Amino acid sequence: MSFFIESAVADGAAAPAGGDPFSLLIMMVVFAAVFYFMIWRPQAKRTKDHKNLMAGLSKGDEVITNGGVVGKITKVSDDFITLSVSEGVEIHFQKVAIASVLPKGTIKAM
């Protein structure tokens, strides 16, 4: 039995063949490119578009909030806006709660 053990120990002492380090580098670069184009870049674009939307809000714009409230902006401050949702009813919202600006006349068409 000892002759089996000696050959097994001798085979274990040899260094196992490793993968090509260049292929590992290529795989990491491809992974980083996929991550950039599918996750980071679209999210950065959405963030930039939303910041431009918040900066462009002005009195008289018709907007919809993230909660689905539709109204016309009556007052704009640095961080908050006031929406008129019907005659005599005004609600205060944070600017970041605005989902999009609606075309003029949308509220009347409802």
Backbone hydrogen bonds in HBPLUS format (Angstrom, degrees):
<---DONOR---> <-ACCEPTOR-->    atom                        ^
c    i                          cat <-CA-CA->   ^        H-A-AA   ^      H-
h    n   atom  resd res      DA  || num        DHA   H-A  angle D-A-AA Bond
n    s   type  num  typ     dist DA aas  dist angle  dist       angle   num
A0004-PHE N   A0001-MET O   3.10 MM   3  5.62 144.7  2.23 112.3 121.1     1
A0006-GLU N   A0002-SER O   3.12 MM   4  6.31 162.9  2.15 151.4 155.3     2
A0008-ALA N   A0004-PHE O   3.09 MM   4  6.29 151.7  2.17 143.3 151.4     3
A0009-VAL N   A0005-ILE O   2.93 MM   4  6.13 161.0  1.96 155.2 159.6     4
A0010-ALA N   A0006-GLU O   3.00 MM   4  6.09 154.2  2.07 140.8 148.3     5
A0011-ASP N   A0007-SER O   2.94 MM   4  6.10 151.7  2.02 141.4 148.4     6
A0012-GLY N   A0008-ALA O   3.01 MM   4  6.19 149.1  2.11 142.8 151.1     7
A0013-ALA N   A0009-VAL O   3.15 MM   4  6.31 133.5  2.38 140.8 151.4     8
A0014-ALA N   A0011-ASP O   3.34 MM   3  5.62 147.0  2.46 101.9 110.3     9
A0023-SER N   A0020-ASP O   3.18 MM   3  5.51 127.6  2.47 105.1 117.0    10
A0025-LEU N   A0021-PRO O   3.09 MM   4  6.35 151.9  2.17 143.0 150.2    11
A0026-ILE N   A0022-PHE O   2.98 MM   4  6.28 157.3  2.03 148.2 154.1    12
A0027-MET N   A0023-SER O   2.97 MM   4  6.13 157.1  2.02 143.8 149.9    13
A0028-MET N   A0024-LEU O   3.03 MM   4  6.26 154.6  2.10 146.0 152.3    14
A0029-VAL N   A0025-LEU O   3.02 MM   4  6.28 155.2  2.09 149.0 155.5    15
A0030-VAL N   A0026-ILE O   2.96 MM   4  6.19 160.7  2.00 152.3 157.4    16
A0031-PHE N   A0027-MET O   2.94 MM   4  6.11 158.2  1.99 146.3 152.6    17
A0032-ALA N   A0028-MET O   2.94 MM   4  6.14 157.1  1.99 145.2 151.2    18
A0033-ALA N   A0029-VAL O   2.95 MM   4  6.18 154.4  2.02 146.8 153.8    19
A0034-VAL N   A0030-VAL O   2.97 MM   4  6.20 160.6  2.01 152.3 157.0    20
A0035-PHE N   A0031-PHE O   2.97 MM   4  6.15 162.3  2.00 149.2 154.4    21
A0036-TYR N   A0032-ALA O   2.93 MM   4  6.09 158.1  1.97 146.5 152.4    22
A0037-PHE N   A0033-ALA O   2.97 MM   4  6.14 175.3  1.97 156.4 156.9    23
A0038-MET N   A0034-VAL O   2.95 MM   4  5.81 148.5  2.05 148.6 155.9    24
A0039-ILE N   A0035-PHE O   3.01 MM   4  5.48 147.4  2.12 137.3 143.8    25
A0040-TRP N   A0035-PHE O   3.27 MM   5  6.64 159.0  2.32 150.0 155.4    26
A0041-ARG N   A0036-TYR O   2.93 MM   5  5.78 170.0  1.94 163.2 164.2    27
A0043-GLN N   A0039-ILE O   3.37 MM   4  6.34 158.9  2.42 145.4 151.4    28
A0044-ALA N   A0040-TRP O   2.97 MM   4  6.14 157.2  2.03 153.2 159.8    29
A0045-LYS N   A0041-ARG O   3.01 MM   4  6.22 150.9  2.10 148.7 156.7    30
A0046-ARG N   A0042-PRO O   2.98 MM   4  6.26 157.9  2.03 148.5 153.6    31
A0047-THR N   A0043-GLN O   2.99 MM   4  6.18 159.4  2.04 148.4 154.1    32
A0048-LYS N   A0044-ALA O   2.98 MM   4  6.14 157.9  2.03 143.8 149.6    33
A0049-ASP N   A0045-LYS O   2.93 MM   4  6.14 161.2  1.97 150.9 155.9    34
A0050-HIS N   A0046-ARG O   2.96 MM   4  6.14 155.8  2.02 147.8 154.1    35
A0051-LYS N   A0047-THR O   3.00 MM   4  6.24 154.7  2.06 147.9 154.5    36
A0052-ASN N   A0048-LYS O   3.02 MM   4  6.27 156.9  2.07 148.3 154.5    37
A0053-LEU N   A0049-ASP O   2.93 MM   4  6.16 147.7  2.04 141.7 151.1    38
A0054-MET N   A0050-HIS O   2.96 MM   4  6.22 161.2  1.99 150.2 153.9    39
A0055-ALA N   A0051-LYS O   2.97 MM   4  6.15 152.7  2.05 145.6 153.3    40
A0056-GLY N   A0052-ASN O   3.05 MM   4  6.12 136.8  2.24 138.8 149.3    41
A0056-GLY N   A0053-LEU O   3.21 MM   3  5.21 130.1  2.47  94.8 107.7    42
A0061-ASP N   A0058-SER O   3.22 MM   3  5.96 164.0  2.25 140.0 141.0    43
A0060-GLY N   A0073-ILE O   2.87 MM  13  5.19 163.8  1.90 136.7 142.2    44
A0073-ILE N   A0061-ASP O   2.89 MM  12  5.50 165.2  1.91 159.4 163.1    45
A0102-LEU N   A0062-GLU O   2.63 MM  40  5.31 159.6  1.67 147.3 153.7    46
A0063-VAL N   A0071-GLY O   2.91 MM   8  5.73 160.6  1.95 169.4 174.3    47
A0071-GLY N   A0063-VAL O   3.10 MM   8  5.73 160.5  2.14 156.2 161.3    48
A0064-ILE N   A0100-SER O   3.04 MM  36  5.69 155.0  2.11 160.8 164.3    49
A0099-ALA N   A0064-ILE O   2.86 MM  35  5.80 152.7  1.93 142.9 152.1    50
A0100-SER N   A0064-ILE O   3.37 MM  36  5.69 159.1  2.42 147.5 150.9    51
A0065-THR N   A0069-VAL O   2.95 MM   4  5.29 151.6  2.03 139.6 148.7    52
A0068-GLY N   A0065-THR O   3.06 MM   3  5.19 161.1  2.09 106.1 112.1    53
A0066-ASN N   A0097-ALA O   2.77 MM  31  5.56 144.2  1.89 160.7 167.2    54
A0072-LYS N   A0084-SER O   3.12 MM  12  5.21 163.8  2.15 135.4 136.3    55
A0084-SER N   A0072-LYS O   2.76 MM  12  5.21 165.0  1.78 149.4 153.7    56
A0074-THR N   A0082-THR O   2.77 MM   8  5.56 171.9  1.78 161.4 163.6    57
A0082-THR N   A0075-LYS O   2.85 MM   7  5.04 151.1  1.94 149.1 150.3    58
A0077-SER N   A0080-PHE O   2.85 MM   3  5.32 161.0  1.89 176.4 171.5    59
A0095-LYS N   A0079-ASP O   2.88 MM  16  5.65 159.0  1.92 144.3 143.0    60
A0081-ILE N   A0093-PHE O   2.80 MM  12  5.42 158.5  1.84 155.9 162.1    61
A0093-PHE N   A0081-ILE O   2.90 MM  12  5.42 165.1  1.92 157.2 161.6    62
A0083-LEU N   A0091-ILE O   2.72 MM   8  5.20 168.3  1.74 160.9 160.6    63
A0091-ILE N   A0083-LEU O   2.78 MM   8  5.20 155.0  1.84 148.8 156.9    64
A0085-VAL N   A0089-VAL O   3.04 MM   4  5.90 144.3  2.17 151.0 161.9    65
A0089-VAL N   A0086-SER O   3.07 MM   3  5.30 169.8  2.08 127.3 128.7    66
A0097-ALA N   A0094-GLN O   3.09 MM   3  5.52 158.2  2.14 111.1 118.0    67
A0098-ILE N   A0095-LYS O   3.10 MM   3  5.78 169.0  2.11 123.3 125.2    68
A0106-THR N   A0103-PRO O   3.29 MM   3  5.95 145.0  2.42 143.4 142.1    69
A0109-ALA N   A0105-GLY O   3.18 MM   4  6.32 143.0  2.32 140.5 150.2    70
A0110-MET N   A0107-ILE O   3.23 MM   3  5.35 150.5  2.32 100.4 108.9    71
